[in-house]
């Protein structure tokens, strides 16, 4: 049932080409640049979520969060409390609305030239996640 859906289950990353890699989940996938510099973490607490992050910044203690995804019931509007979000997609099959929560502060080391270049490039990419964007990196698979 919709209540039993868990966004953190069955996650895998597959290389699609030299240019792109795909993070696959239950009912969705996210296409990302195949840079080898991003990964994901799952929050399996009460508010389950999936976070994509930039590894060099996270390792340096700057967080590195790119985007956090949540799957909420269709009638749950609690995401409206967040300062920056988009509806990534709505799956009737799963009975879920996928929400992308965006960071509002820079989560990389601004004094590290590599991070200061790579982090904004990935950020720009995830910020195009939106159900109204036909080229959104986030796509429903059911």
C-alpha positions as CSV (number, residue, x, y, z in Angstrom):
1,X,0.0,0.0,0.0
2,X,1.0,3.6,-0.3
3,X,1.7,3.8,3.4
4,X,4.2,1.0,3.2
5,X,6.2,2.7,0.4
6,X,9.9,3.4,1.4
7,X,11.9,5.7,-0.8
8,X,15.2,4.4,0.8
9,X,14.7,0.8,-0.4
10,X,16.3,-0.8,-3.4
11,X,18.6,2.0,-4.5
12,X,21.3,1.4,-7.0
13,X,23.5,3.5,-9.3
14,X,24.2,2.3,-12.8
15,X,26.5,3.8,-15.3
16,X,24.5,4.7,-18.4
17,X,27.3,6.1,-20.5
18,X,30.6,7.9,-20.1
19,X,28.5,11.0,-19.6
20,X,25.6,9.9,-17.4
21,X,24.9,7.6,-14.5
22,X,21.4,6.7,-13.2
23,X,20.3,6.4,-9.6
24,X,17.4,3.9,-9.6
25,X,14.9,3.6,-6.9
26,X,11.5,2.0,-6.4
27,X,9.3,3.7,-9.0
28,X,11.7,6.5,-10.0
29,X,15.2,7.2,-11.4
30,X,17.4,10.2,-11.4
31,X,19.9,10.7,-14.3
32,X,23.1,12.5,-13.2
33,X,26.4,13.5,-14.7
34,X,28.7,10.5,-14.5
35,X,31.4,12.5,-12.6
36,X,32.1,9.9,-9.9
37,X,31.9,12.7,-7.4
38,X,28.4,12.3,-6.1
39,X,26.7,9.6,-4.1
40,X,23.6,9.1,-1.9
41,X,22.6,8.6,1.7
42,X,19.3,7.3,3.1
43,X,17.5,8.6,6.2
44,X,15.5,5.7,7.5
45,X,14.1,7.5,10.4
46,X,10.4,8.5,10.7
47,X,10.7,11.0,7.8
48,X,12.3,8.7,5.2
49,X,14.4,10.5,2.6
50,X,17.1,10.1,0.0
51,X,19.9,12.6,-0.2
52,X,22.2,13.1,-3.1
53,X,25.5,14.7,-2.1
54,X,28.8,15.9,-3.5
55,X,31.5,13.6,-1.9
56,X,34.6,15.9,-1.8
57,X,32.6,18.6,0.1
58,X,31.1,16.0,2.5
59,X,34.5,14.5,3.2
60,X,35.9,18.0,3.9
61,X,33.1,18.7,6.4
62,X,31.0,21.1,4.3
63,X,27.9,18.9,4.0
64,X,27.9,18.6,0.2
65,X,24.1,18.1,0.0
66,X,22.8,18.6,-3.5
67,X,19.1,17.6,-3.1
68,X,16.9,15.6,-0.7
69,X,14.0,13.6,-2.0
70,X,11.0,12.5,0.0
71,X,7.9,10.5,-1.0
72,X,4.7,11.7,0.6
73,X,1.1,10.7,0.5
74,X,-0.9,12.7,-2.0
75,X,-2.8,14.6,0.7
76,X,0.4,15.5,2.7
77,X,1.4,19.1,2.1
78,X,4.0,19.2,5.0
79,X,6.7,19.9,2.4
80,X,5.3,23.5,2.0
81,X,7.2,24.4,5.2
82,X,10.5,24.1,3.5
83,X,12.1,27.2,2.0
84,X,13.0,25.7,-1.4
85,X,11.3,22.7,-3.0
86,X,9.8,21.4,-6.2
87,X,7.3,18.6,-6.9
88,X,9.5,16.0,-8.7
89,X,6.6,13.8,-9.7
90,X,3.3,12.2,-8.7
91,X,2.8,8.5,-9.0
92,X,-0.7,7.3,-9.0
93,X,0.5,3.7,-9.0
94,X,2.4,4.3,-5.8
95,X,0.0,6.9,-4.3
96,X,3.0,9.1,-3.7
97,X,4.1,12.7,-4.5
98,X,7.9,12.9,-4.8
99,X,9.3,16.2,-3.4
100,X,12.8,17.6,-4.1
101,X,14.1,19.7,-1.2
102,X,16.9,22.1,-2.3
103,X,19.6,23.5,0.0
104,X,19.5,27.2,0.6
105,X,23.2,27.6,1.5
106,X,26.4,26.6,-0.3
107,X,27.6,23.2,0.9
108,X,31.1,23.1,-0.4
109,X,34.5,24.6,0.4
110,X,34.5,28.0,-1.5
111,X,38.3,28.1,-1.1
112,X,38.8,24.8,-2.8
113,X,39.0,25.6,-6.6
114,X,37.8,22.1,-7.6
115,X,34.9,22.1,-5.2
116,X,33.9,25.7,-6.1
117,X,33.7,24.5,-9.8
118,X,32.2,21.0,-9.5
119,X,29.6,21.6,-6.7
120,X,27.7,24.4,-8.6
121,X,27.7,22.3,-11.8
122,X,26.0,19.4,-10.0
123,X,23.7,21.9,-8.1
124,X,22.6,23.5,-11.4
125,X,21.7,20.0,-12.6
126,X,19.6,18.9,-9.6
127,X,17.9,22.3,-9.4
128,X,16.2,21.4,-12.7
129,X,14.2,18.6,-11.0
130,X,10.6,19.5,-11.4
131,X,7.5,17.6,-12.7
132,X,6.8,20.5,-15.1
133,X,10.2,20.1,-16.7
134,X,10.1,17.5,-19.5
135,X,14.0,17.2,-19.2
136,X,13.9,16.8,-15.5
137,X,16.7,14.5,-14.1
138,X,14.0,12.9,-12.0
139,X,11.6,10.6,-13.8
140,X,8.9,8.2,-12.6
141,X,9.2,4.6,-13.7
142,X,5.7,3.6,-12.4
